Amino acid sequence: MTNLPLVKIERKEFRGWRAVHLSNGILHLAAVPDIGGRVMALDLDGYSFLYVDPNLAGKLFTPNEHLGDGTANAWKNYGGDKTWPAPQGWDNDDQWHGPPDPVLDGGRYSLNIVQASDDVVSIRMTSAPEPLTGVQISRRVTLRRGCSRVQLGLSFKNTSDRPRRWSIWDVTQLRSERTDLSGVPAPDPECLITAPINPHSRFPDGYNVMFARKDNPQWTVDLGRQLFIARYLFEIGKVGLDSSGEWIAFYNGTAKKSFIVNFSYFEGEEYPDNGASLESWTVGRGKIPGLNYDYEHSGIYLMETEVLSPLFDFQPGETRSFNLEWGVCSLPGMVVQASEAGPVCQPLQATSIPDGVRLTGQFGVYEQGVLDIAWLDGYKNVLLAQSLELVTPFQPLNLDLTFKPPKGTESVRLLVVADADRVVRLLAETKI
């Protein structure tokens, strides 16, 4: 662990805003409390995952300016990652009438440094109480040494004098652009989002089109892999998934970089938006009711990963929480599975050959550490463990090796042993 860079926290500007920066030599993150407690930068190896509207960079607005005429057309969409109440709507007071929202979305959050050591830094950004929803939002962001993971601890407090019912809804806007031959930004069709569909989904297609065209060609399902795939074809639209798979991923095929959100699914609990635990929104051609903004000619190119908690009942003064984890790394292809140690692009496969067993697969990892292999008998006892190679979030793992496993082997595991905490995390497992 002595060779790992220390975790650092610095107060300095980001794009003209007052900000706090967290870094660990692998990952860099910038949080801006004055624009809705947003995380506005998440960078790995020079690649920036999060979208930032350059026309709003460094700008602050009064509550009246944020609210405007109260419609979505007045929204100041800074970008980055933020937390909202769900369900969204304008029919009654049990729905969040935003954005715009001058308190929860665009308001100035307080900032507290919760923990700051060589091994871990943690900050908390907290909104003012919002009277219409009765909610006060708190966002805790934690970065640890030697890895490309970020923990998000999201909390709502009922600051009103009556019971409330809300889902905790986290929304991440991911940069989905490339530069064409003339140097002008353009949508990047190599960007996509994947997530597991529910095999028992209430939706016939495994997903529900919430806004824009029902026949949007971006939305597809790979039934063989039980996988929802949204390819960025620069169409405007939104879908919801009643996924129980506990992850959603963004992949930029041009940069070969992946962003994965891991979360807990609460079986049997009620979710908003017809049961959606995941949602995805894309900017592009087309119109949706109530939104007059011309995204097609805006120069904005982004996809959103959105994760929702179940609907929580809040008594006056009560706080409920929902925790997420981000992981980012280099990857040679789209995410088809998500493991504790990193994403899977091509699942681990064991093929019998005359000299033994050939293991193949493609992965990314969140830790700087060592890749181990463990050969297991039918009772999951380890017959033999071997260290294979060093691994890092900066490099994809393309496995193609031949082994002679010990007698009695029935399965094999790939494990990542982190340099920072020596924790052993499962990357993949398959039968022999």
C-alpha positions as CSV (number, residue, x, y, z in Angstrom):
1,M,0.0,0.0,0.0
2,T,3.0,2.3,0.4
3,N,3.2,2.7,-3.4
4,L,-0.4,3.9,-3.7
5,P,-1.0,7.7,-3.9
6,L,-2.8,9.2,-1.0
7,V,-6.3,10.4,-1.2
8,K,-6.5,14.2,-1.4
9,I,-9.2,16.9,-0.9
10,E,-8.8,20.4,-2.2
11,R,-11.0,23.5,-2.3
12,K,-10.6,25.2,-5.7
13,E,-12.7,26.3,-8.6
14,F,-14.2,24.0,-11.2
15,R,-15.3,25.7,-14.5
16,G,-15.8,29.0,-12.5
17,W,-17.8,27.5,-9.6
18,R,-16.6,27.1,-6.0
19,A,-15.9,23.4,-5.7
20,V,-14.3,20.7,-3.7
21,H,-12.0,18.2,-5.5
22,L,-11.3,14.6,-4.4
23,S,-8.5,12.5,-6.0
24,N,-6.6,9.3,-5.3
25,G,-4.2,9.1,-8.2
26,I,-6.7,7.0,-10.2
27,L,-9.9,8.9,-10.1
28,H,-10.6,12.6,-9.9
29,L,-14.0,14.0,-8.8
30,A,-15.3,17.6,-8.4
31,A,-18.4,18.5,-6.4
32,V,-20.1,21.9,-6.7
33,P,-22.5,22.6,-3.7
34,D,-23.8,25.9,-5.1
35,I,-25.7,24.3,-8.0
36,G,-27.9,21.7,-6.3
37,G,-25.1,19.7,-4.7
38,R,-24.0,18.2,-7.9
39,V,-21.0,16.1,-8.8
40,M,-19.7,17.8,-11.9
41,A,-16.5,15.9,-12.7
42,L,-15.7,12.2,-12.7
43,D,-12.4,11.6,-14.6
44,L,-10.3,8.5,-15.2
45,D,-7.0,8.6,-17.1
46,G,-7.8,12.0,-18.7
47,Y,-11.3,10.9,-19.8
48,S,-14.3,12.9,-18.4
49,F,-17.5,10.9,-17.9
50,L,-19.9,13.7,-16.9
51,Y,-21.6,16.2,-19.2
52,V,-21.2,19.9,-18.3
53,D,-23.2,22.6,-20.2
54,P,-20.4,25.0,-21.3
55,N,-23.0,27.8,-21.6
56,L,-23.8,27.6,-17.9
57,A,-20.3,27.0,-16.6
58,G,-19.6,29.2,-13.6
59,K,-23.0,30.7,-13.6
60,L,-25.3,31.1,-10.5
61,F,-28.9,32.2,-10.5
62,T,-31.4,33.6,-8.0
63,P,-34.4,31.4,-7.0
64,N,-36.7,33.4,-9.2
65,E,-34.3,33.0,-12.2
66,H,-34.2,29.3,-11.6
67,L,-38.0,29.0,-11.4
68,G,-38.7,31.2,-14.4
69,D,-42.2,30.4,-15.7
70,G,-42.2,27.2,-13.7
71,T,-42.0,24.9,-16.8
72,A,-39.3,22.6,-17.9
73,N,-38.3,25.1,-20.5
74,A,-36.9,27.4,-17.7
75,W,-34.6,24.6,-16.3
76,K,-30.9,25.4,-15.9
77,N,-29.5,22.0,-16.9
78,Y,-25.9,22.3,-15.6
79,G,-25.2,18.6,-16.2
80,G,-23.3,16.3,-13.8
81,D,-25.0,14.1,-11.2
82,K,-27.8,15.2,-8.9
83,T,-30.6,13.7,-6.7
84,W,-34.3,14.4,-7.0
85,P,-37.6,13.2,-5.5
86,A,-39.8,10.9,-7.5
87,P,-42.4,10.5,-8.9
88,Q,-42.1,13.5,-11.1
89,G,-45.3,15.3,-12.3
90,W,-47.6,18.2,-12.1
91,D,-50.9,16.6,-11.3
92,N,-50.9,16.8,-7.5
93,D,-48.7,17.6,-4.4
94,D,-47.6,13.9,-4.2
95,Q,-45.5,14.5,-7.3
96,W,-42.4,16.6,-7.6
97,H,-43.1,19.6,-9.9
98,G,-39.6,19.9,-11.3
99,P,-37.2,20.7,-12.7
100,P,-37.0,23.6,-12.4
101,D,-36.7,23.6,-8.6
102,P,-34.9,26.5,-7.1
103,V,-34.1,24.7,-3.8
104,L,-33.5,21.0,-4.5
105,D,-32.2,21.2,-8.1
106,G,-30.6,24.6,-8.4
107,G,-30.2,25.8,-4.8
108,R,-27.1,26.3,-2.8
109,Y,-26.3,23.3,-0.7
110,S,-24.1,23.4,2.4
111,L,-20.8,21.6,2.4
112,N,-19.2,19.6,5.2
113,I,-16.1,17.5,5.2
114,V,-17.1,14.4,7.0
115,Q,-13.8,12.5,6.9
116,A,-10.3,13.3,5.5
117,S,-7.4,10.9,5.9
118,D,-4.7,9.4,3.7
119,D,-7.0,6.5,2.9
120,V,-10.5,7.9,2.6
121,V,-12.2,11.3,2.1
122,S,-15.9,11.9,2.5
123,I,-18.0,15.1,2.0
124,R,-21.6,15.8,2.5
125,M,-23.7,18.4,0.6
126,T,-27.1,19.3,2.1
127,S,-30.0,21.3,0.7
128,A,-32.2,23.7,2.4
129,P,-35.7,22.3,3.4
130,E,-38.0,22.5,0.4
131,P,-41.6,23.4,1.5
132,L,-43.7,21.9,-1.3
133,T,-42.1,18.4,-1.2
134,G,-41.3,18.6,2.6
135,V,-37.8,17.2,1.7
136,Q,-34.3,18.1,2.7
137,I,-31.7,16.2,0.5
138,S,-28.3,15.1,1.8
139,R,-25.6,13.7,-0.5
140,R,-22.5,12.0,0.9
141,V,-19.7,11.3,-1.5
142,T,-16.8,9.0,-0.5
143,L,-13.5,8.2,-2.3
144,R,-11.0,5.6,-1.1
145,R,-7.4,4.9,-1.8
146,G,-6.3,2.7,-4.6
147,C,-9.5,2.2,-6.5
148,S,-11.9,3.7,-9.0
149,R,-15.0,3.4,-6.9
150,V,-17.2,6.2,-5.4
151,Q,-19.8,5.6,-2.7
152,L,-22.9,7.8,-2.8
153,G,-25.0,8.0,0.4
154,L,-28.3,9.7,-0.4
155,S,-30.8,10.7,2.3
156,F,-34.1,12.5,2.4
157,K,-35.4,14.1,5.6
158,N,-39.1,15.0,6.1
159,T,-38.9,18.6,7.3
160,S,-42.7,19.1,7.1
161,D,-45.5,18.5,9.7
162,R,-47.2,15.7,7.8
163,P,-46.3,12.3,6.4
164,R,-44.6,12.2,2.9
165,R,-44.0,9.5,0.3
166,W,-41.1,9.7,-2.0
167,S,-38.5,7.7,-4.0
168,I,-34.9,8.8,-3.9
169,W,-33.9,9.3,-7.5
170,D,-30.3,9.8,-8.7
171,V,-29.7,11.1,-12.2
172,T,-26.3,11.1,-14.0
173,Q,-25.7,12.9,-17.3
174,L,-23.0,11.2,-19.3
175,R,-21.0,12.9,-22.1
176,S,-21.9,11.2,-25.4
177,E,-20.1,13.2,-28.0
178,R,-17.2,12.9,-30.4
179,T,-15.4,15.5,-32.6
180,D,-15.9,15.2,-36.3
181,L,-13.3,15.8,-39.0
182,S,-14.0,19.6,-39.0
183,G,-13.5,19.8,-35.2
184,V,-17.2,20.2,-34.4
185,P,-18.8,18.2,-31.6
186,A,-21.3,15.6,-32.8
187,P,-23.3,12.7,-31.2
188,D,-21.2,9.6,-30.8
189,P,-23.0,6.4,-31.9
190,E,-20.4,4.3,-30.0
191,C,-22.0,5.4,-26.7
192,L,-24.6,3.1,-25.2
193,I,-26.3,2.1,-22.0
194,T,-26.9,-1.5,-20.8
195,A,-28.9,-2.9,-17.9
196,P,-30.4,-6.3,-17.0
197,I,-34.1,-6.7,-17.8
198,N,-36.5,-8.4,-15.4
199,P,-37.3,-11.9,-16.7
200,H,-40.7,-11.4,-15.2
201,S,-41.1,-7.8,-16.3
202,R,-44.6,-6.2,-16.2
203,F,-43.7,-4.6,-19.5
204,P,-44.1,-6.8,-22.6
205,D,-40.8,-5.6,-24.1
206,G,-38.9,-5.6,-20.7
207,Y,-39.0,-1.8,-20.7
208,N,-41.6,1.0,-20.8
209,V,-41.3,4.0,-23.2
210,M,-42.2,7.0,-21.0
211,F,-41.6,9.8,-23.4
212,A,-41.3,10.4,-27.2
213,R,-41.5,7.7,-29.9
214,K,-42.7,4.2,-29.0
215,D,-40.7,2.9,-32.0
216,N,-37.5,4.7,-31.1
217,P,-34.7,2.5,-32.7
218,Q,-32.4,3.2,-29.8
219,W,-34.2,0.9,-27.4
220,T,-33.5,-2.8,-27.9
221,V,-33.4,-6.0,-25.9
222,D,-31.0,-9.0,-26.2
223,L,-33.2,-11.8,-25.0
224,G,-30.4,-14.3,-24.9
225,R,-28.5,-12.3,-22.4
226,Q,-31.6,-10.7,-20.8
227,L,-30.1,-7.4,-21.5
228,F,-31.6,-3.9,-22.3
229,I,-29.4,-2.0,-24.7
230,A,-29.8,1.7,-25.6
231,R,-27.5,2.8,-28.4
232,Y,-27.1,6.6,-28.8
233,L,-28.7,7.3,-32.2
234,F,-29.4,11.0,-31.2
235,E,-33.1,10.5,-30.6
236,I,-34.9,12.2,-27.8
237,G,-36.7,9.8,-25.4
238,K,-37.0,8.1,-22.1
239,V,-37.6,4.5,-20.9
240,G,-38.2,2.9,-17.5
241,L,-37.2,-0.6,-16.5
242,D,-38.5,-2.7,-13.6
243,S,-35.1,-4.3,-13.4
244,S,-34.0,-6.4,-10.3
245,G,-30.5,-6.8,-11.6
246,E,-28.9,-4.1,-9.4
247,W,-26.8,-2.3,-12.0
248,I,-26.9,0.0,-15.0
249,A,-23.9,0.9,-17.2
250,F,-22.8,3.5,-19.7
251,Y,-20.1,2.6,-22.2
252,N,-18.2,4.9,-24.6
253,G,-16.9,2.6,-27.3
254,T,-14.7,5.4,-28.8
255,A,-12.8,6.0,-25.5
256,K,-13.2,2.3,-24.3
257,K,-14.4,3.6,-20.9
258,S,-17.2,2.3,-18.8
259,F,-19.3,3.8,-15.9
260,I,-21.4,1.4,-13.8
261,V,-23.9,2.1,-11.0
262,N,-24.4,-0.6,-8.5
263,F,-27.4,-0.4,-6.1
264,S,-29.8,-2.6,-4.1
265,Y,-33.1,-3.7,-5.4
266,F,-35.9,-4.1,-2.8
267,E,-38.0,-7.1,-3.9
268,G,-41.7,-6.7,-3.3
269,E,-41.5,-3.0,-2.6
270,E,-43.4,-0.4,-4.6
271,Y,-41.4,1.7,-7.1
272,P,-42.5,4.9,-8.9
273,D,-43.3,5.3,-12.6
274,N,-45.1,2.0,-13.0
275,G,-42.5,0.1,-11.0
276,A,-39.3,1.6,-12.5
277,S,-36.0,0.9,-10.6
278,L,-34.0,2.2,-13.5
279,E,-34.6,4.9,-16.2
280,S,-32.7,6.3,-19.1
281,W,-33.1,9.6,-21.0
282,T,-31.4,10.6,-24.1
283,V,-31.1,14.0,-25.9
284,G,-31.5,14.3,-29.7
285,R,-34.0,14.7,-32.5
286,G,-37.7,14.8,-31.8
287,K,-40.2,16.5,-29.4
288,I,-42.0,15.6,-26.2
289,P,-45.1,17.3,-24.9
290,G,-44.5,20.4,-22.7
291,L,-40.8,20.7,-23.7
292,N,-40.2,23.3,-26.4
293,Y,-36.4,23.2,-26.2
294,D,-34.7,22.4,-29.5
295,Y,-32.2,19.7,-28.5
296,E,-31.5,18.7,-32.1
297,H,-29.6,21.9,-32.7
298,S,-28.5,22.6,-29.2
299,G,-25.0,21.1,-29.4
300,I,-25.9,18.9,-26.3
301,Y,-25.1,15.2,-26.6
302,L,-25.8,13.1,-23.5
303,M,-27.3,9.9,-22.1
304,E,-28.6,9.5,-18.6
305,T,-28.4,6.6,-16.1
306,E,-31.1,7.1,-13.5
307,V,-31.5,4.9,-10.4
308,L,-34.6,5.0,-8.1
309,S,-35.2,3.7,-4.6
310,P,-38.6,2.2,-3.6
311,L,-41.2,4.7,-2.4
312,F,-40.4,5.4,1.2
313,D,-42.9,6.6,3.7
314,F,-41.5,9.6,5.8
315,Q,-43.0,10.6,9.1
316,P,-42.3,14.2,10.1
317,G,-38.7,14.5,11.1
318,E,-37.8,11.0,9.7
319,T,-34.8,10.4,7.5
320,R,-34.5,7.5,4.9
321,S,-31.4,6.6,2.9
322,F,-30.5,4.9,-0.4
323,N,-26.9,4.0,-1.2
324,L,-25.2,3.7,-4.6
325,E,-21.7,2.8,-5.8
326,W,-20.1,4.1,-9.0
327,G,-17.3,2.2,-10.6
328,V,-15.3,3.3,-13.7
329,C,-12.6,1.6,-15.7
330,S,-11.3,0.8,-19.1
331,L,-13.1,-1.9,-21.0
332,P,-12.9,-3.3,-24.5
333,G,-16.7,-3.6,-25.1
334,M,-20.1,-2.9,-23.6
335,V,-21.0,-4.1,-20.1
336,V,-23.0,-7.4,-20.1
337,Q,-22.6,-8.3,-16.5
338,A,-21.4,-6.5,-13.4
339,S,-19.4,-8.2,-10.6
340,E,-18.1,-7.0,-7.3
341,A,-14.6,-6.5,-8.7
342,G,-15.5,-5.0,-12.0
343,P,-17.6,-5.1,-15.2
344,V,-17.8,-8.1,-17.6
345,C,-17.6,-7.5,-21.3
346,Q,-17.2,-11.2,-22.4
347,P,-18.1,-13.7,-19.7
348,L,-15.5,-16.2,-18.4
349,Q,-15.5,-19.4,-20.4
350,A,-13.6,-22.6,-19.8
351,T,-12.9,-24.8,-22.8
352,S,-11.4,-28.3,-22.6
353,I,-8.4,-28.7,-24.8
354,P,-5.8,-31.6,-25.0
355,D,-3.4,-29.8,-22.7
356,G,-5.9,-28.8,-20.1
357,V,-8.4,-25.9,-20.0
358,R,-8.4,-22.7,-21.9
359,L,-9.9,-19.7,-20.0
360,T,-11.1,-16.7,-22.0
361,G,-13.0,-13.5,-21.1
362,Q,-12.8,-9.8,-21.1
363,F,-13.2,-7.6,-18.0
364,G,-12.5,-4.3,-16.3
365,V,-11.4,-3.9,-12.7
366,Y,-12.0,-1.2,-10.1
367,E,-9.0,-1.9,-7.9
368,Q,-5.3,-1.6,-8.4
369,G,-4.1,-5.0,-7.3
370,V,-3.5,-8.6,-8.3
371,L,-5.6,-11.1,-10.3
372,D,-5.8,-14.5,-8.6
373,I,-7.3,-17.7,-9.9
374,A,-8.8,-20.3,-7.7
375,W,-9.7,-23.9,-8.7
376,L,-12.6,-25.4,-6.8
377,D,-14.0,-28.8,-6.2
378,G,-17.7,-29.7,-6.2
379,Y,-18.1,-28.4,-2.6
380,K,-16.5,-25.1,-3.5
381,N,-13.3,-25.9,-1.6
382,V,-10.2,-24.3,-3.0
383,L,-7.9,-27.0,-4.5
384,L,-5.3,-24.6,-5.8
385,A,-4.9,-20.8,-5.8
386,Q,-2.5,-18.9,-8.1
387,S,-1.6,-15.3,-8.7
388,L,-1.7,-14.4,-12.4
389,E,-0.9,-10.7,-13.1
390,L,-1.2,-7.1,-11.9
391,V,-4.4,-5.3,-12.7
392,T,-5.5,-1.7,-12.8
393,P,-8.6,0.4,-13.7
394,F,-6.5,2.0,-16.5
395,Q,-6.2,-1.2,-18.5
396,P,-8.8,-3.7,-19.7
397,L,-8.3,-7.4,-18.8
398,N,-8.2,-9.6,-21.9
399,L,-7.9,-13.2,-20.6
400,D,-6.8,-16.0,-22.9
401,L,-4.7,-18.5,-20.9
402,T,-4.2,-22.3,-20.8
403,F,-4.0,-24.2,-17.5
404,K,-3.8,-27.7,-16.3
405,P,-6.2,-27.7,-13.3
406,P,-5.8,-30.0,-10.3
407,K,-7.6,-33.3,-10.2
408,G,-11.2,-32.9,-9.0
409,T,-11.7,-29.4,-10.2
410,E,-15.3,-28.6,-11.1
411,S,-15.2,-24.8,-11.3
412,V,-12.9,-21.8,-11.4
413,R,-12.9,-18.3,-10.0
414,L,-11.2,-15.1,-11.0
415,L,-10.5,-12.9,-8.0
416,V,-9.0,-9.4,-7.6
417,V,-6.9,-8.8,-4.5
418,A,-6.8,-5.0,-3.8
419,D,-3.5,-3.4,-3.0
420,A,-5.2,-0.9,-0.7
421,D,-7.2,-3.0,1.7
422,R,-6.2,-6.6,0.7
423,V,-9.9,-7.4,0.3
424,V,-10.5,-10.3,-2.2
425,R,-13.4,-9.5,-4.6
426,L,-15.0,-11.9,-7.1
427,L,-14.6,-10.9,-10.8
428,A,-16.0,-14.1,-12.5
429,E,-16.8,-17.8,-12.0
430,T,-17.6,-20.6,-14.3
431,K,-17.9,-24.4,-14.3
432,I,-15.2,-26.6,-15.9
